[in-house]
Amino acid sequence: MLFSSKLIGKHGRLVGVDISDIKASLMQEVEKQCHVKLLRANIMTWEAPEVLRDRFDVVLSDVAPRTMGVKALDGERSFVLSSRALDLSYLLLNKEKRASCAVIKIFQSELSPVFEQQAKGLFQQVHMFTPKACRKQSTETYLIASGPVGL
């Protein structure tokens, strides 16, 4: 949040949603930016379109389940959360701009191809990306999708 708020500058608008309490020190730093709003909510039940009137150019999602150490279960739970983030991204993005994009974290699992196919039904361009910074044993990967269908 802090990095994103500095990156978009004073003319951008940033809304952060987290199921957990956001650390007070981070909130104070981020909310100094008048264009930043932090919300505590569960994305699985959040009615985003009713809360936000304007659409966004970029949606970033770093959602992840509390891991259990069981790879298949963790992968399935990540798939459910990331699929919801994908749906919300599509609803919140500005479909009048081809450059509108979403970046969504998902744990690699047997459901990753299903997730990628879901995204291909909503976006013109879809890529899966694993940053070099991720640990070798990490299953984190990111979906980068742009050009929401419906232009």
Secondary structure, DSSP 8 states (H G I E B T S, - for coil): -HHHHHHH-TTS-EEEEESS---HHHHHHHHTSTTEEEEE--TTT--HHHH--S-BSEEEE-------S-HHHHHHHHHHHHHHHHHHHHHHB-TT-TT-EEEEEEE-STTHHHHHHHHHTTEEEEEEE--TTS-TT--EEEEEEEEES--
